[in-house]
Amino acid sequence: MTNSTVIKIYKNIKKFRLEKGYSQAKFAELTNLSEDYISLIENGKRTPSIKRLCIIAEVLGIEPYKLLK
């Protein structure tokens, strides 16, 4: 993925998470990922796999492609 794509992903994950009113802790619980991992994604220090992006999108109630817009 290009750097701009990664930036869009982490910004959108945080944006949609906040729109849903989820804390990082609650979001981590719902996605079955660690809170530290969620933080690393949102800070652009980790890039989630396609599988994890799909899980994240499902929990957020959106189609996965919306994380790339």
Contacts in CASP RR format, 6 or more apart in sequence:
PFRMAT RR
TARGET T0000
AUTHOR 0000-0000-0000
METHOD contacts of the structure
MODEL  1
MTNSTVIKIYKNIKKFRLEKGYSQAKFAELTNLSEDYISLIENGKRTPSI
KRLCIIAEVLGIEPYKLLK
1 9 0 8 1.000
1 47 0 8 1.000
5 68 0 8 1.000
6 44 0 8 1.000
6 47 0 8 1.000
7 44 0 8 1.000
8 67 0 8 1.000
8 68 0 8 1.000
8 69 0 8 1.000
9 41 0 8 1.000
9 47 0 8 1.000
9 48 0 8 1.000
9 53 0 8 1.000
9 67 0 8 1.000
9 68 0 8 1.000
10 41 0 8 1.000
10 42 0 8 1.000
10 43 0 8 1.000
10 44 0 8 1.000
12 66 0 8 1.000
12 67 0 8 1.000
12 68 0 8 1.000
12 69 0 8 1.000
13 41 0 8 1.000
13 42 0 8 1.000
13 56 0 8 1.000
13 60 0 8 1.000
13 67 0 8 1.000
14 42 0 8 1.000
16 60 0 8 1.000
16 62 0 8 1.000
16 66 0 8 1.000
16 67 0 8 1.000
17 24 0 8 1.000
17 27 0 8 1.000
17 42 0 8 1.000
17 60 0 8 1.000
20 27 0 8 1.000
20 60 0 8 1.000
22 30 0 8 1.000
24 35 0 8 1.000
24 38 0 8 1.000
24 39 0 8 1.000
24 42 0 8 1.000
25 35 0 8 1.000
27 38 0 8 1.000
27 59 0 8 1.000
28 34 0 8 1.000
28 35 0 8 1.000
28 37 0 8 1.000
28 38 0 8 1.000
30 59 0 8 1.000
31 38 0 8 1.000
31 52 0 8 1.000
31 55 0 8 1.000
31 56 0 8 1.000
31 59 0 8 1.000
32 55 0 8 1.000
33 52 0 8 1.000
33 55 0 8 1.000
33 56 0 8 1.000
37 46 0 8 1.000
40 46 0 8 1.000
41 47 0 8 1.000
41 48 0 8 1.000
48 56 0 8 1.000
53 64 0 8 1.000
53 67 0 8 1.000
54 64 0 8 1.000
56 67 0 8 1.000
57 63 0 8 1.000
57 64 0 8 1.000
57 66 0 8 1.000
57 67 0 8 1.000
END
